[in-house]
Amino acid sequence: MTTPHVRAVIDLGALARNVSVLKSRVGSPALMAVVKAGGYGHGLVESGRAAIAGGAQWLATALLQEALSLRASGIQAPILAWLYTADDQFAECIDKNIDLAVNSVASLSSIADAAESMNRTARIHIKVDTGLGRNGIMLADLPELLRELNIRAVAGHVTVIGIMSHFAYADQPSNNTIAMQIDNFMKAVDLTEAAGFELEVKHLSNSAATLGLPHTYFNLVRPGVAIYGISPGGEVGDAHDYELTPVMSLRSSIALLKDVPAGTGLSYAHQYYTDVDTQVALIPAGYADGVPRAATNKGPVLVGGEIRTIAGRVCMDQFVLDVGGLDVALGDEVVLFGDPARGEPSVELWAEAADTISYEIITRIGPRVAREFINAPW
Ligand SMILES: Cc1ncc(COP(=O)(O)O)c(C=O)c1O
């Protein structure tokens, strides 16, 4: 059997533990694990199952197709999806008891019409824009939506399960938009309840809020990145400080070792020159695998027991390390990122090296990278 050129090793036991750590942190509110974008690159269904094993009562995706894939895998837990196009798979979702977020009178009409034509009732969460300025209905437009919801609820086309919103600045706990968004959220809750709707769940807290803003929990939290053992960044601090363990490690191996003289230019456009006679290692992982090209001369890699920085350009399929002075052999494993507790570079370090956020590093792992699932808690 050949070894894949790059492996993403996914520790599902760590994912389940992270969920249970977060659950202990929040206490009685329920936890909705966000597994959109293929479980943030960790595997959609595997992440969903591990989150449930860790105690998550709900799952969430952005896209309807992902919610349907979770359901098709046999997951029975409630699932919410919040991002769709005008003619999306509403009927399929209603048929599979997938909750849908409503962000406008127009989206309510599409969803309610689909439910009516099937003689079914769609499960709805009202998605309010409390200040993020993205998806969700503006507070000023909520009364009109509530009137339409009332008509559709009485007709049996929809039932309102919950209300939700999303923060703009949860990773900056002192930012004054947080109080403003909480205030707007409470206004939306009051308006909805005054219109006669009983809200089973009210949810506002992403990872940063789940870790740092307990007054935003209401009765359900909705973390994503933290369940994968990664800090949302900003002022939140290290994942390790919250007893969260990175779930994914990205591993490759040395595909070629060669001696080169001082003054050798390495990789395209010679962005790195060896300053002494040295040995270089070729690593078969490139931007097609999700290694950001922006990490040229910056990305940290554990090799031969030390962290070395990528030498020269990251190419489509490969990059080079200067391994001078290290005791390494052809085929030795190298680790791009993983658990700092094992001496591996963190995803957060890679994000810094590539001038981006951790979310982008993990969700951009390419399709040809082999996912290897370990420690499944089932
Ligand atoms: C609506 C919504 N809720 C929750 C999350 C989870 O956010 P995080 O991964 O920062 O916890 C996201 C992710 O972007 C989101 O869009």
The ligand as an SDF file (V2000), in Angstrom:
LIG
                    3D

 16 16  0  0  0  0  0  0  0  0999 V2000
  -24.5660   31.8200   11.6930 C   0  0  0  0  0  0  0  0  0  0  0  0
  -23.3330   31.2040   12.2630 C   0  0  0  0  0  0  0  0  0  0  0  0
  -23.3740   30.6840   13.4960 N   0  0  0  0  0  0  0  0  0  0  0  0
  -22.2870   30.1050   14.0730 C   0  0  0  0  0  0  0  0  0  0  0  0
  -21.0940   30.0330   13.3870 C   0  0  0  0  0  0  0  0  0  0  0  0
  -19.9060   29.4170   14.0680 C   0  0  0  0  0  0  0  0  0  0  0  0
  -18.8820   30.3790   14.2280 O   0  0  0  0  0  0  0  0  0  0  0  0
  -17.5190   29.9820   14.9250 P   0  0  0  0  0  0  0  0  0  0  0  0
  -16.8730   28.9840   14.0420 O   0  0  0  0  0  0  0  0  0  0  0  0
  -16.7610   31.2540   15.0050 O   0  0  0  0  0  0  0  0  0  0  0  0
  -17.8760   29.4160   16.2380 O   0  0  0  0  0  0  0  0  0  0  0  0
  -21.0120   30.5550   12.0900 C   0  0  0  0  0  0  0  0  0  0  0  0
  -19.7490   30.4940   11.3530 C   0  0  0  0  0  0  0  0  0  0  0  0
  -19.3670   31.3200   10.6060 O   0  0  0  0  0  0  0  0  0  0  0  0
  -22.1640   31.1660   11.5110 C   0  0  0  0  0  0  0  0  0  0  0  0
  -22.1390   31.6760   10.2750 O   0  0  0  0  0  0  0  0  0  0  0  0
  1  2  1  0
  2  3  1  0
  2 15  2  0
  3  4  2  0
  4  5  1  0
  5  6  1  0
  5 12  2  0
  6  7  1  0
  7  8  1  0
  8  9  2  0
  8 10  1  0
  8 11  1  0
 12 13  1  0
 12 15  1  0
 13 14  2  0
 15 16  1  0
M  END
$$$$
